[in-house]
Amino acid sequence: MESLNRIEISRSALIHNFQVCRQWAGDSAVLPLVKADGYGHGMIDCARIFAEQGAAAFGVAEAIEGVRLREAGITQPILVLVGVVPQTVADMVKARLTPVVTDASILPELSRAARASGIELGVHLKLDAGMGRQGTLPADFVGLVQAVLATPHLRLDGVMAHFPLSDDRRSDNSATVLRIFQETTAVLAGLNCGKCCLHLANSGGLFYVAGARLDMVRPGIALYGYYPDGAAGAAAAPEPRLRPVMRYVTRIIQVRRVPAGSGLGYCHLFTTARPSTIAVLPVGYANGYLRNLTGKACALVGGRRAPVVGRISMNLTLVDVTDLPEPQVGDEVVLLGRQGREEIDADEIAGWMGTINYEALCLFGQLNARMMVD
């Protein structure tokens, strides 16, 4: 048995988007972000595809994600981006994951684990060049580098930072962050660090910030077919354009014909103004189709838009199909993606939700059965 609600992930779109990012990256290495289960697209399947296409490394949030990638056969370096705590160090070292270090407090624990495994462990440092969220401040950077160099069994392999406003092409913040990062890391040449990979650019940095590619880039949302500034970025994007990877489909489980004046669903938020045909869908907020889409969203039925009516509930959503050709029980309904000539993308859904495309994709992909297509 398969669920009536299904997420389809396009292999060809993943490959296309990786190639677009690689083209923008030029000579810089490409580190795909596959954290959050590949932004809802399936971490392992996506990583395997990106590895086939030449990914130099991968980025995850937690160590457990990196361990799962190793168990799935991924051999490239895997950076654990969100941080390291003593409880995860042994498993990280065993799996040959690369810790991203934010301060010196974890260095002794990493050294002990590396010594016990008989290895020299490469680490990357996170510099707070303006994100204001995590990492060592520029004034403390040299001290942290020296601490790594002085700690047995550790090796400095890279330094990273993160852009806070790279999705805003009108802001001068990204140029400032890039300047701070370059000025701060310039001291590495005099500290006998050896080869050190410098990386800063996320999807916005890759597309919108001149000079930000450095040694490696870290695209995330772009790999899954969306621009970091949403619909505005998509409208202004040059060819080749990114292709959305995810499609969210369900099926009609009942077709109801109700008279004018009928209240529909919880609280009767919607009352029919005419005799209406209502398609019942087996999807709701338990499937990531959030309650706050009530009164805003549309679905595609027979290649045409049909409004969602009434309160979205945990497992049921109603769609007004009165003006559409006769729908049937079992017909496919598209909540995200293309059907015929019509399309609903994650930017539009994010607008209805009052959020960003990232969140919509994560919700749908992580709360529904997925399958890889084409």
C-alpha positions in Angstrom: 0.0 0.0 0.0 1.1 3.5 -0.7 -0.2 6.8 0.8 -2.6 8.8 -1.3 -0.3 11.8 -0.5 3.0 11.6 -2.4 6.1 13.7 -2.8 7.8 13.2 -6.2 11.5 14.2 -6.5 12.8 14.8 -10.0 16.3 13.3 -10.5 16.8 15.2 -13.7 16.0 18.5 -12.0 18.5 17.8 -9.2 21.2 17.1 -11.8 20.3 20.2 -13.8 20.4 22.5 -10.7 23.8 21.0 -9.6 25.2 21.8 -13.0 23.8 25.3 -12.9 25.5 25.9 -9.5 28.7 24.3 -10.8 28.7 26.6 -13.8 28.3 29.7 -11.5 31.0 28.3 -9.1 33.7 28.3 -11.9 36.9 26.8 -10.5 35.6 26.7 -6.9 34.6 23.3 -5.4 30.9 22.7 -4.7 29.7 21.5 -1.3 25.9 20.7 -1.5 23.9 21.3 1.6 21.9 18.1 2.3 20.9 18.9 5.9 17.3 18.8 7.0 16.9 15.6 5.0 18.0 17.4 1.9 15.6 20.3 2.5 12.8 17.7 2.5 14.0 16.1 -0.7 15.7 13.1 0.8 19.2 13.5 2.1 20.7 10.1 1.0 19.2 10.0 -2.5 20.2 13.7 -3.2 23.7 13.2 -1.9 24.2 10.1 -4.1 23.1 12.1 -7.2 25.3 15.1 -6.3 28.3 12.8 -5.6 27.8 11.3 -9.1 27.9 14.8 -10.5 31.1 15.8 -8.8 30.3 17.2 -5.4 33.5 17.9 -3.5 32.0 17.6 0.0 28.7 17.7 1.8 27.2 19.8 4.6 24.9 18.5 7.3 23.6 20.1 10.5 24.0 17.2 13.0 26.5 14.5 13.3 23.8 11.8 13.0 23.1 13.0 9.5 26.8 12.6 8.6 26.8 9.1 10.1 23.8 8.1 7.9 25.5 9.4 4.8 28.6 7.3 5.6 26.4 4.3 6.1 24.8 5.0 2.7 28.2 4.9 1.1 29.1 8.6 0.8 32.9 8.9 0.8 33.4 12.7 0.3 34.2 14.9 3.3 31.1 15.7 5.4 31.1 19.0 7.3 29.0 19.1 10.5 27.9 22.7 10.3 25.8 23.4 13.4 28.5 22.6 16.0 30.0 19.9 18.1 29.3 18.8 21.7 31.3 16.2 23.7 28.5 13.6 23.4 28.9 13.4 19.6 32.7 13.6 19.2 33.5 9.8 19.3 30.9 9.0 16.6 32.0 11.9 14.5 35.6 10.7 14.6 34.7 7.1 13.9 32.7 8.2 10.9 35.5 10.5 9.7 33.2 13.5 9.8 34.7 17.0 9.7 33.8 19.2 12.8 33.1 22.8 12.3 34.6 24.4 15.4 33.2 27.7 16.8 35.5 28.1 19.9 38.4 26.3 21.6 36.4 24.5 24.3 35.9 21.4 22.2 39.5 21.0 21.0 40.7 18.8 23.8 37.9 16.4 23.3 38.4 16.2 19.6 42.2 15.6 20.2 41.5 12.8 22.6 39.1 11.1 20.2 41.5 11.5 17.2 44.4 10.1 19.3 42.2 7.1 20.3 41.4 6.4 16.6 45.0 6.9 15.5 44.3 9.7 13.1 44.9 13.4 12.5 41.5 15.0 12.4 40.9 17.9 10.1 38.6 20.6 11.3 37.1 23.8 9.9 36.6 27.0 11.9 33.5 29.1 11.8 34.1 32.8 11.8 31.4 35.2 12.7 32.0 37.8 9.9 28.7 39.5 10.5 26.0 36.8 10.7 25.8 37.4 14.5 24.6 33.9 15.2 27.5 31.5 15.8 31.3 31.4 15.5 34.4 33.1 16.7 34.6 36.9 16.4 37.3 38.4 14.2 39.2 39.7 17.3 39.5 36.1 18.6 40.2 34.4 15.3 44.0 34.3 15.5 43.8 32.8 19.0 41.5 30.1 17.9 43.7 29.2 14.9 46.7 29.1 17.2 44.8 26.8 19.6 44.0 24.4 16.8 47.6 24.4 15.5 48.9 23.7 19.1 46.5 20.9 19.8 47.9 17.4 19.0 46.1 15.2 16.4 44.2 18.1 14.9 44.7 19.8 11.5 43.2 23.0 10.3 41.6 22.3 6.9 39.3 25.2 6.4 37.6 28.4 7.6 34.0 29.4 6.8 31.5 32.1 7.6 27.9 32.8 6.5 26.1 35.7 4.8 23.0 37.0 6.7 21.6 39.1 3.8 22.9 37.6 0.6 19.3 37.2 -0.6 19.0 41.0 -0.7 20.8 42.3 -3.7 20.2 45.9 -2.7 22.0 45.6 0.6 25.7 46.4 1.0 25.9 44.0 3.9 27.3 41.1 1.9 30.2 43.2 0.6 31.0 44.1 4.2 30.9 40.5 5.3 33.1 39.4 2.4 35.6 42.1 3.2 35.7 41.2 7.0 36.1 37.5 6.1 39.0 38.2 3.7 40.8 40.6 6.0 40.5 38.3 9.0 41.6 35.1 7.2 44.5 37.0 5.5 46.6 36.3 8.6 46.5 32.5 7.9 49.4 33.0 5.4 51.7 34.0 8.3 50.6 31.3 10.7 52.0 28.3 8.9 48.6 26.7 8.5 49.3 24.9 5.3 46.5 24.5 2.7 43.3 25.9 4.1 39.9 25.9 2.3 38.1 29.3 2.6 34.3 29.2 2.0 31.5 31.7 2.5 29.0 31.6 -0.4 25.6 30.1 0.1 23.1 30.2 -2.8 22.7 33.9 -2.5 26.4 34.4 -2.2 27.0 32.2 -5.3 24.5 34.1 -7.5 24.5 37.6 -6.1 27.8 38.5 -4.3 30.8 39.3 -6.6 34.0 37.7 -5.4 32.4 35.4 -2.8 33.1 32.1 -4.5 36.6 31.7 -2.9 37.8 28.0 -2.7 34.4 26.4 -2.3 30.7 27.3 -2.4 27.8 25.9 -0.3 24.6 26.0 -2.3 21.5 24.8 -0.6 18.1 26.0 -1.8 19.3 26.5 -5.4 20.0 22.8 -5.7 16.4 22.1 -5.0 15.2 24.5 -7.7 14.5 27.8 -5.9 16.2 31.2 -5.6 17.1 32.5 -2.1 15.1 35.7 -2.7 12.0 33.7 -3.8 9.8 34.8 -6.7 11.8 38.0 -7.3 14.9 36.0 -7.9 13.2 33.6 -10.2 11.7 36.4 -12.3 15.1 38.0 -12.8 17.2 34.9 -13.2 19.2 34.4 -16.4 19.3 31.2 -18.4 19.9 28.4 -17.5 17.3 28.8 -14.9 16.8 26.5 -11.9 14.1 23.8 -12.0 11.9 23.0 -9.1 12.6 19.5 -7.9 9.6 18.7 -5.7 6.0 17.9 -6.7 3.3 17.2 -4.1 0.3 15.2 -5.2 -2.8 13.7 -3.7 -6.1 12.2 -4.9 -9.7 13.0 -4.6 -11.5 10.7 -2.2 -15.0 12.0 -2.5 -17.0 14.4 -4.8 -19.8 16.1 -3.0 -22.6 18.2 -4.5 -24.0 20.6 -1.9 -26.7 23.3 -2.1 -26.3 27.0 -1.7 -26.0 28.1 1.9 -24.0 25.1 3.0 -21.4 25.7 5.7 -18.2 23.7 5.1 -15.8 22.3 7.7 -14.8 23.4 11.1 -16.3 26.7 12.2 -18.2 27.0 8.9 -15.6 29.6 7.8 -16.9 29.1 4.2 -20.5 29.0 3.2 -21.5 28.2 -0.4 -23.1 31.0 -2.3 -24.4 28.7 -5.0 -25.0 25.0 -5.6 -21.4 23.7 -5.5 -19.3 20.7 -6.3 -16.7 20.0 -3.6 -13.7 17.6 -3.9 -12.5 16.1 -0.7 -8.7 15.5 -0.4 -7.1 13.3 2.2 -4.5 15.9 3.2 -4.1 18.4 6.0 -1.8 20.0 8.5 -0.5 16.6 9.6 0.9 16.4 6.0 2.5 19.9 6.2 -0.5 21.5 4.4 -0.8 24.0 7.1 -4.0 25.3 8.7 -3.1 28.9 7.8 -3.5 28.0 4.1 -7.2 28.2 4.8 -8.9 30.7 2.5 -5.7 31.3 0.5 -4.5 28.2 -1.3 -5.4 26.7 -4.6 -4.9 23.2 -6.0 -4.6 21.9 -9.5 -7.4 19.6 -10.6 -7.5 18.6 -14.3 -4.8 21.1 -15.1 -6.8 24.0 -13.7 -6.8 26.0 -10.5 -9.4 25.3 -7.9 -9.7 27.2 -4.6 -9.3 25.5 -1.2 -12.5 26.2 0.8 -13.4 25.8 4.4 -11.0 25.2 7.3 -8.0 22.9 6.5 -8.1 20.2 9.2 -5.6 17.5 10.3 -6.3 15.1 7.4 -8.9 16.6 5.2 -9.0 19.6 2.8 -11.9 20.7 0.6 -11.5 22.2 -2.9 -14.3 23.9 -4.9 -14.4 22.3 -8.3 -17.8 23.6 -9.4 -16.4 25.3 -12.5 -14.2 22.4 -13.6 -15.0 19.5 -15.8 -16.5 16.5 -13.9 -13.8 15.4 -11.4 -13.8 11.8 -10.3 -12.8 9.9 -7.2 -9.2 8.8 -7.6 -8.2 11.8 -9.8 -4.8 13.3 -9.2 -4.6 16.7 -7.5 -1.4 18.7 -7.4 -0.7 20.9 -4.4 2.8 21.8 -5.4 4.2 21.5 -9.0 2.9 21.4 -12.5 -0.2 19.8 -14.0 -0.8 20.5 -17.6 0.0 24.2 -18.3 -0.6 25.3 -14.7 1.9 25.4 -11.9 2.0 26.1 -8.2 5.5 26.6 -6.9 6.9 26.8 -3.4 7.3 30.6 -3.6 3.6 31.0 -4.1 2.8 28.5 -1.3 5.2 30.3 1.0 3.4 33.5 0.3 0.1 32.0 1.3 1.8 30.5 4.4 3.5 33.8 5.3 7.0 32.1 5.2 9.8 31.2 2.8 10.2 28.5 0.2 12.7 26.7 2.4 10.1 26.0 5.1 7.4 24.9 2.7 9.7 22.3 1.0 11.0 21.0 4.4 7.4 20.6 5.7 6.0 18.8 2.7 9.1 16.6 2.1 9.5 15.5 5.7 5.9 14.7 6.4 5.0 12.7 3.4 6.1 9.6 1.5 8.7 10.4 -1.2 9.6 8.8 -4.5 12.3 9.6 -7.0 11.1 10.1 -10.6 12.8 10.7 -14.0 
